[in-house]
């Protein structure tokens, strides 16, 4: 896996620096265990699932906490922000695909 995967986020950069004992270099390839890749993918999907948009888990939680009217407002604002961020950020296509799915 390319080291740029770990430098794109401050959280993954901090964890990679702690595990590798040095900051990851973006152009360097890093050998990872397959279970790490499965866990990283699962963590990413769960984090995207908690965005309060539509009928994903985050949207249902916000509806339970805020009520239907406020949750629809929060869902609309979150959807607009997700759409803007997916078009503005060119680092990753994950937000754009998640915006299309939601």
N, C-alpha and C positions, 0 to 999 in steps of 0.2 A: 504494500500500500504506500502511496506517496505521502511524504511528510506534510504536504499541504493540507491533508485532511485534519491534522492536529493543530495547525496554526490558524485555522479559519475561525475558531471560537476561543474565547479566553478560558472557558471551563476545560475544554479538551486540551488546550495548550498547557494549562496548569497540571492536569493529570498526567499528560505525557512527560512533562518536565520532571515530575516526581517519580515516575516509573523508570524513565530512561536515564535519570540522573544528569541530564543536559537538555537544553531546549532543542526541540526537533527542527531540523533543517528542511525547508519546503521542497528542495530538489532531491532529497535523499529518500531512497526506498527503505521502508521499515517492514521487517518480517513479523507478522502477527499470527497468533493462534486462531484457528477457525471459530472457536467458541467466543473469542473476543469480538470478531466481526459479527457473529450472530447476536451477541449482547448489545453491541453498539447499534445495530440496525433496529433491534427491539426497543431500545431506549429512545431512538429517534422517532419511531412510529408512535410510541406511547406519549412522547412530548407533543407531537403534532395532534394527537387525538384529544389532548386536554385544552386545545384552543377553543374558546367558547363561541363556536360557529355552528349553526345548523343543528343537526341531530346526532353529532358525534358526542362522546362522553362529556367533554367540556361544556357543550351547549345544554345538555340535559342537567348537568350539575348547576349551571347558572340559572336554569329554569326552576329547579327545585329551591334554590336559595333566594332568588330575586322575584319570582313570580313570572307569569307568562309575558306580560307587557314589557317589563324592564328587561327580561332576558332577550326578547326579540330586538329591543333597542341595542343591547350589548352585542348581540349576534350580528346585527347590521353594521355597527361600528367596527367590530372585529373583522368582519368580512371585507369591508372597504380597506382597512389597514393592511390586511393580508394581501389583498389585490395590489395595493400600491407597493408594498414591500416586495412582492413577487416580481413586479415589473422593474423596480429600481435596483434590486440587488442582482448583480450579474455573477456573483461568486458561486451560487448554487441554484440548480433548477428544482430542488425539492419543494420550495415554497410555491413555485409556479404550478407544479403538478398537484400539490395539495389544494391550491386554490381552485384548479379545474375540477378536482374530485368533489370538493365541498360545494 
